[in-house]
């Protein structure tokens, strides 16, 4: 017997133009939220988002993603472990050798225009929060907000089997974007976080990942605190004309 496909609960029939606008709105309204409400997220909502995201494309349909959902005690314990490690690393920078990312997320040497955009992003956020250059205590505290999941009730950790090639990271980006856009359809927000990657030696055993898995990144998921100053920060984008070449 063939089963009918599941009906997505937040999708209702629309005119073609309305559907286009809804998709555009979901994409454009997505932002990295840095302060969440304590309001819990129903398990069925999280499961739904993962099912929707599973329709993301991947090379030869390999579907290389593995997702670990942390709530409640498991979430709080991981937050505590990594925050402690982050504090210890600040107290003893020599520990940096123990906390290495498994793949290079950023370039070894920055060049323009990427370093300019990175600086604009960093100082735009810190300026909004009143964190001045050289204020290491406040910088450390703000960086540690990553490892507190910005108070989101749900943390997601994504892993990839090491046997896979670099192309699977492209697949992963499409999977995560699908999840983040779908979250907007349920009134939820997210914050993708590569900041966790350096603490993989703590995270992977905690979530029960296999020996052959590597950490791709983490993600905070929940309801945005619309009153928080930090959530008024919106990163700029260069116009498409700057990165597009038309060939006729």
HUKA-V146362 format. One record per helix or strand of 2 or more residues. SS is the DSSP state (hx for helix, st for strand). FROM is the first residue (numbers start at 1). LEN is the number of residues. Records with the same first field share a line. If there is no record, write none. Layout:
SS=FROM-LEN, FROM-LEN
This chain:
hx=16-14, 43-11, 59-3, 72-20, 93-6, 114-15, 136-12, 149-3, 167-19, 194-14, 229-4, 240-3
st=66-5, 154-8, 189-5, 213-10
